[in-house]
């Protein structure tokens, strides 16, 4: 886990340096994602069940399905839910596949 957090800190810094090149919402989400993975523990985060939340602002997100060991798309309601929720497939795979390979 320490190695993953170290990589996350590096990635967070890279996102901050290219903020001008990408939409602000993407940069902020990515920075938040990597902080969340380090503080919550990627393994615990990735074992959470999919949770659509309880609002009505439907958007496509990705979650890690621990039973099939793969990231899957789902429709997020826009609020609540849990931390097993990623904006991009690549973020899900980076956070969860690496952490669950040895389990």
CORQUIWO-V301379 format. One record per pair of residues at least 12 apart in sequence whose ideal C-beta (glycine too) atoms are under 8 Angstrom apart, sorted by sequence separation. I is the first residue (numbers start at 1). J is the second residue. D is the distance in whole Angstrom. If there is no record, write none. Layout:
BEGIN
{{I;J;D} {I;J;D}}
END
This chain:
BEGIN
{{15;27;5} {61;73;7} {62;74;7} {50;63;5} {60;73;6} {61;74;6} {60;74;8} {61;75;8} {15;30;5} {16;31;7} {50;65;7} {60;75;7} {61;76;4} {71;86;7} {15;31;5} {59;75;7} {60;76;8} {73;89;8} {58;75;5} {59;76;5} {12;30;8} {46;64;4} {58;76;7} {71;89;6} {11;30;8} {12;31;5} {15;34;8} {47;66;5} {58;77;6} {59;78;6} {46;66;6} {57;77;7} {58;78;7} {64;84;6} {56;77;6} {57;78;3} {63;84;5} {71;92;4} {12;34;5} {50;72;8} {52;74;7} {55;77;4} {56;78;7} {57;79;7} {63;85;6} {64;86;8} {71;93;5} {11;34;5} {12;35;7} {52;75;6} {53;76;6} {54;77;6} {55;78;4} {62;85;8} {63;86;7} {50;74;5} {52;76;6} {53;77;4} {55;79;4} {61;85;5} {62;86;4} {9;34;7} {52;77;5} {53;78;6} {54;79;7} {55;80;7} {61;86;6} {62;87;8} {71;96;7} {8;34;4} {53;79;5} {54;80;5} {61;87;7} {62;88;7} {71;97;8} {8;35;7} {53;80;4} {54;81;8} {62;89;5} {53;81;4} {64;92;6} {69;97;8} {8;37;6} {9;38;7} {51;80;7} {52;81;6} {62;91;7} {63;92;7} {8;38;5} {51;81;4} {62;92;4} {51;82;5} {64;95;7} {69;100;6} {5;37;8} {64;96;4} {4;37;7} {5;38;4} {49;82;8} {51;84;7} {64;97;8} {4;38;7} {48;82;5} {50;84;7} {51;85;8} {66;100;7} {48;83;6} {49;84;7} {48;84;4} {64;100;8} {47;84;8} {4;42;6} {45;83;5} {46;84;6} {45;84;6} {1;41;6} {1;42;7} {1;43;7} {40;83;6} {36;83;6} {46;95;7} {45;95;7} {46;96;4} {45;96;8} {33;86;7} {42;95;5} {46;99;6} {33;87;7} {42;96;6} {46;100;6} {42;98;8} {43;99;5} {30;87;8} {42;99;4} {43;100;7} {29;87;5} {33;91;6} {37;95;5} {43;103;7} {26;87;7} {30;91;7} {33;95;7} {4;98;7} {4;99;6} {1;99;8}}
END
